[in-house]
């Protein structure tokens, strides 16, 4: 019997499926990436350790959505750049036009990058932290602070 630890990550398969869905429906696929030293992107476009990349056929050349890396060439401010993103650093893929897509949990271990073999949390769900007090009471949700989050379009 195959255990969950013996299987490969579902993330690259889901990224490819959503990329194909976007393309089939005339939508523009974007990926949001959590940037660290393993990600090869133009650093001048990175904000808060994240970058959003247009991975449509019109915006890229030599696109390869592999199991370990997403690789392509793209132009930034008129100059061609080689982009290489480990699949484990992709935190979302979505359609620019309607925002439909999927977010992925970023699982990191202290001092170690995300392992492709590490089990992933169920999609769209994150572990619920334990809350001290009465377990039958719903805790008060935290109040948002600061400006409303927004995605910035990067070409």
N, C-alpha and C positions, 0 to 999 in steps of 0.2 A: 504494500500500500504506500502511496506517495504522500508524504506529509507536506504541510504548507511551507516548511523551510526548504524542501527539496525542489520547489517550483521556482520559476523565474518571476520577476516582478510583472504585474499587470500594467504598470504605468506606460511603458513604450507602446503597448498594444492599444491602450485607450487613447493615447496621443495620436497615433496613426488613424484610428477610427474617427476621432473628432476632426482631424485634419481633412480626411476624405469627405466627411459629412459637410463640412464648410465648403469645400471645393464643389461638391455635387450640387449644392444649393446656391451657388454664386455668392457666397459669403467670404469674407477675408479672415483667415485664421491668424490669430495672434497668440504668442506664448508669453507668459510672465515668468521671469527667471530670478531666483535668489542667487546673487552673484557672490562668489568667493574666488580663491586663487585657482580653482580648477576650471573656471568658466573663461572662455576666450571671447570677449566682446569689447567694443570700443568703450573704455572706461569713462570717457568724457560724457557719455549718455547714461551712466549709471546714477540713479538717485536712491538714497536710503538702502543701498546694497541690493537694488532691484532694477531690472530693465525689462521693457516690453518690446518684443520683436515681431514684426510682420513676417510670417513665413509663407505667404502666398507665392504661387508660381511667378506672378508679375514682379514681386519684390526680391526674389532670390534666384540664384543659379546654382546648379549642382547640389540641390537639396537632397539630403540623406537622413531619413528618420529611422535611425538604427535602434537596436536594443540598448546600447550603452551610451551613444552620443547622438545629438542632432547637429549635423554639420551642413553648412552652406556658405555661399559667398553673397554679399549684399553691399550696396553702396550707402555710405553715410557721408552726407555733405559732399557728394560727388566723387568720393574716393572709395575704391573697392576694398573690402575687408573680408578676411576669413573669420567665420564664426564657428565656434565649437562649444556646445553646451552639454554637459553630462545630463542624461535623462533624469537622474535623481534630483537635479537642481531646478527642474521645471515645476513651478507651483500652480500653474493654471494654463489651460488652453481654452480659447473662446473665440466667438465670432465678433468682429468689431462692430458690425451693424446692429446686432440685437443683444450682445452680451451673453448669449447662451453658450454654455461650455461646461467645463469641469475644473474644480480646484483639487489640488493634491496636498496632503500633509507633508511638511518638510520634517523628516526624521533625521536628527543628527545626534551623534554620541560625542561627549566631550573629547576633544583631541583627535576625532576621527570623522572623515567625511561619510556621507550617506552611503551605505552599502546597497547595491542593487539586489542583494540576496536577503536583505532585512525584511521582515514581514511588515506590510503596510497596514495602517489603520483603515477601517472601512471608508470608502470614498464619501466625502462630504461630512464625515463624522470625526470628531476628535475625542480623546479620552476626557471623561468628565472628572474634574478634580473633586476630591472629597471636601465636604463643607462641614466644619464643626457645628455642633448644635443639634437640634431636633431633626432626625432624618426624614420625618414626615412633612416638615415645612419646606416650602419652596424658598430658596434663598433669593434675596433682592438682587435683580440683575444689575451689573455695574453700569453707571451712567457714562455715556460717551464724553470724552473730553477732546478739546482741540477742534480743528476744522474737519469737515466731512471728508472722508477718503475719496479719492477719485483716481481713475486711470488716465494716464497721459498718453496720447498718441505719438509714437516715435516713428519716423520714416528714415 
